């Protein structure tokens, strides 16, 4: 193929999504699925079509749907080591994955995961205030199964933003108090904050 033919070759949907995310300062949400996958179908039709989820996606994400059975997408399954469907990966404009969720999520759980995933992507680019706002929205819902995870990452955000150990521990003390049996609480070193 000569140079003229190469310059006119259409870009892949994946590359287009990455470029759009860069221009719009959004996160790419890669939805990995396969044909005849009940969890994939339900995630798409029940959860991703939810009004609150749709509004969040419109504001924060560029969504790309990748299908294992489509030859042009199968390489991305290998590249991102996706072994289960449905899987969601939150990618930055360079295609670096910052967060992953495997399996079906109901609308409320999906919305929480979306917030955390986008926050993790923003955290990698030092967009701390935006990450904090997204994580606060999840952490403040004490009964949300993702609240403990959000508090763990809030501690990270506070520390990275301020370099203050006390700012880190403020979030992690809250995590210990509100979710003492959470696996996210177990990630705090036992003597941290003493």
N, C-alpha and C positions, 0 to 999 in steps of 0.2 A: 504494500500500500504506500503510495507516495504522500508527500507532505500535504498536498491540496486535499486528498481524500481524507486524511486524518483530521484536518481542521473542520471538515464538514460532517464528521461522524457525530451522531446524536449522543448526548451525555446520558449516562444511566440515570434512572430515577433516584438511585441512592446518592450519587454525586450531586444531582440537582437539589435534593433535600438538604444535603450538607451546606451547599452554597446559599440556599435560601435561609437556612438557620443562621449562617454568618451575617448575612445582610440584615436580617430582622432581629438579631441578638436573641434568638430562641434556642431551645433545646430540641434535638431530633429525638422523637419517640419512635423507635423501630419496633414494630409489632410483627413478631415471627410466628407464623402459623403454618398449618398444612391442611390440605383438603380432607374432608370427612373427620375433622377434629371437633368433637362436641364442645370441649372447653373453649376452643378458639371461636367457634360460632357464637357461643353464649357471651364470651367476653366482648365480642364485637357488637352483637345485637342487643344485649341486655345492659351492659355496663358502659361501653364506649358511646352508646347513643343517648345515655342519660343527659339531661339538659345541663346540669351543673358540670359534669365531666366535659361535655362539648364546649361549654364556655371557657373552662380552664384550658383545654387543648387549643382553642382558637387564640387565646391570649399568650400562651407560653411555649407552644410546641409546633414543630413541623412533623407531621405524622407520615411515616412510610410503612406500608403493609408489605411484608416479605413472605413468600409462600414457598415452603420446602419443595413442593412438587413442581415448581417453576424453575427450569434449568438456569435461568439468569439470576435467580436468588439463592440457589443452593450453595454457592461459594461463600456467601455471607454467613450462612449457618455455620460453616466450618471456621471461617475467620473469627467469628465471635463466640465460638464454642457453644452454640445453642444445641442442647441435646433433648429438650423437652418443649412441647408446645401446649398452650400458648406461652410465649416468653416475650417480655417487654424489656428493651434496653434503652437507657437514656444516654444519648451521645452528644458530644459537643460538635462544633463545626468542623473539627478535624477528623471526626469519626471515632474519637476516644470514648469508650464506655465508662460511665461514672456510677451507674446504678443498674440493677437488674431485678426483675420479678418473674418468677416462673409459676405457671398455673393460673387458674381462673380467679378473678377478684370481682366481688359485687361492686355496685356503683360507689358506695361509701368508702370501701376499702381501696378501690381504684383511685378515687380522688385523693385519699391520703398518700398512697404510693406515688401518685403523680407529683404531689407537692414535694415529697422527700426527694424523689428522683431529680426534679428540676433544681431543687436547692443544692443537692450534691454536685450537679453540673455547674451551677453558679459558684459554688464554693471553690472549685478547681480554678476558676478564673478570678478569684479574689473579689467577687461581687457579694460581699458579706451582708450588706443591708437587705438585699433582695432575698438571699438565702434565709436570713433570720426571719423575715416576714412570712415566708412560706412554711418554715418549720414551726413558728409560733402558732400558726393556724391549726396545725395538727396537734401540737403539744397541749394546747388549751382544751382539747376535747379529751378529758381524762379517761373516758370509756372507750376511746378509739384504740383498736389493737396496735396502731402504729404510733401512739403517743410516746411510749417509752423510747422508741427508736429516734423520734424527732427530738426528744430532750437530750439524748446522747449526742446527736449531731449539733444541737444548739450549743452545747458545751464547747465543741470544737470550733464553731463559728465565733463564739465569744473570745476564746483564747487566741485564735488566729487574727482576729480583728484588733484586739487590744494588747496581746502578749501578757495578759493578766491571769495569773493562776486563780485568783479569787473569782474572776468572771467565769472561768471554766467551772469552778466548783459550785458556783451559784446554781447553774443548770444541773449539774450532776447531783447536788444535794436534793434538789427537787425531784430528780429521777429516783433517787434512793427512797425518798419519802412517799412518792405517789405510786411507784411501781417496784416495790422491793423484791418481788419474785420474778421480775423480767430478766430474760437473757441479756438484755441491754444493760441492766444494772450490774449483772455479773461481770461485765467487761470493764468496770471501774476497778482499778487496783484497790485491794482491801485497805491500804493505809493512805490512799489518796485523800487529801484534804485534812489530814491531821495536823 
